[in-house]
Amino acid sequence: MIGIFVDAVAAEIGRVLRGLTFRALLTLVAFALLLAAFISALALLFVYLQAAFGTMPTLAAIAGGNVLAAAILLAIAFSGTRRPPPRKAARSEADAVAATIDATQRAVNEAADALREGSHERMVQALTTAIVTGIVLGRRL
């Protein structure tokens, strides 16, 4: 019985990994094409501006534009990364045990919801959560 379950989970994980690999490959190809288009656009901009302003001012303008775009993207990327306030430490062992029990109940509820909904990705996530929770509980007890 357990062997059948393990085989089913392994097959599901393999299917999910194949899908993720395919998406990663398509994303990589799209990124390469986008990079080629960006380089072509920079070459076109260079040729257009070189005729009007000369080589050095054109290179300076293109480099400055790239630095400005990079600074804006970095500002956007790191503007929303605020660390959550640290949790208060448990006052006693009873609070730590209660927190562990609550986490376990949430994990079990998530696993049950995933099985009820039938989503394969959620089922793998719930199974992983249940395994990690079991390991954590086994080490604490």
Steps between C-alpha positions, in 0.01 A plus 500: 500500500776741592697397191207593278472838673874564466491406131203731442672788679825438307309499170321822594823670604659390170208646304519828689878520450465435126248784478727734696799405284303574185392839637857580604627413151238719332581783739871468421435511125269802542766675708766432231272642230423804715871555557567478125223753433642733765850481350359566153311802630816636661692454174225678309498785752878528476497526120217755508658724766856468366407680182364796696732527803816296438634183656594599856185697591288219352676233709467719810128552440437128450704404808324765709161375385594144595622610844178696556284205394699266726466738797124526450461121475711445813299761691177325400640156583615593849231749599249236612737281700421594856587249767213396723541588865666223700268267684496512873675207661283247678476577871496142607513147370121488505487789251753324277299176508178690426665673202624163371152349534346797314755466219429129477125559483547757224720257305245220536218732392700611194568138408132411535398800288750403231365146486142625484573748219704251297765750384822312430735785590314563825511129580879495459529816713277353770692173500829687534356713781376191682839330469688806628253541786544134592878540504479814712258339744716188517802707598315708757334207674 
